[in-house]
Amino acid sequence: MNTFQEITSAIRRLPRKDFYRVAKWVQKRFNDEWDKEMAEDAKAGRFDKLAAKALADLRAGKTTDMAHLFRSPKNARRLLAAKADLERP
């Protein structure tokens, strides 16, 4: 049995409460790793062309306001704030 199989086998035997604790830990670890990868990609310039295209489309009026997609006023405010940030030169 390899390490992965041992881990998954042990997880299957966990009581529900412990399983949820492990799942929460794994999700946090996954999110942290994703954030690191995104930061590394941004630092390496992997999003530069995409960002330039998005800003050009925004300035050219080729975008759609999506605030109506959010039922929560809080989420709509966040979206509008993000849009305002993008519109700054």
N, C-alpha and C positions, 0 to 999 in steps of 0.2 A: 504494500500500500504506500502511495506517495503522500507527501505533505498535504496537497490539495484534497485528496480523498479522505485523509484523516480529519481534516478540518470540517469538510462538509458532512462527514459521518457524525462527528461530534455535535455539530449544529443541529442535525436532525433529531438528536436525542435530548436536546435542551428542553426544559420546561418553557412554556409560552413566555413567561415574564423574562427569562434570561434570553430567549430567542429575540424578543423585541429590543432588549438592551444591546445585543450584538448587532442587530439590524440597524439600530440608530447609530452605533459607532461606525459601522461600515459605510453608511450613507454620509456621515460627516467626513470620513476619510476620503471617500469618493469626491465629495464636493471640494474639499481642500486640494486634492490632486488636480481636479479640473481647473480650479482657480489658478493654481501654479502654472499649469500648461497654457492657459489663456494668457497669463501675464508674460510668460516666456515667448509665446507666439507674437504678442503685441510688441514686445521689446525687440524682437527680431525683424519686425516690419511686415509680418505675414498678413496683416489686415490693412496695410496702407492703401492698396489699390481699391479694396472694397470700401473703405472709409471715404476715400476721395470721390468715388462714384456716388456713394450715398449723399454726401454733402453737395455734389454737383446737381444731383436730381432734386434735392431739397430746395436749393437756390433757384433752380429752373421751374419750380412749381410742379414737378412730376411725382409728387408724393401725395398720399391720402392721409388726412387726419383720422386717426383711429380712436380718438377719445370716446366716441359713441360705443365702442366695443366693451368698454369697462362700465359696469353698473355702479361700482363703488366710486363716489366722488373722490375718495382718497387716491385710488388708482388713476383716475383721470387727471388729478393734479400732478401726480408723479410723471405721467406720460407727457403732459404739457410742459412740465419743468425740463424734462429730458429734451424735448423738441426745442425749447428755448436755448438750451445749452448748445445744441447742434447748430443753431442759427447764428451763434456768435462767430464773428470772423476770426 
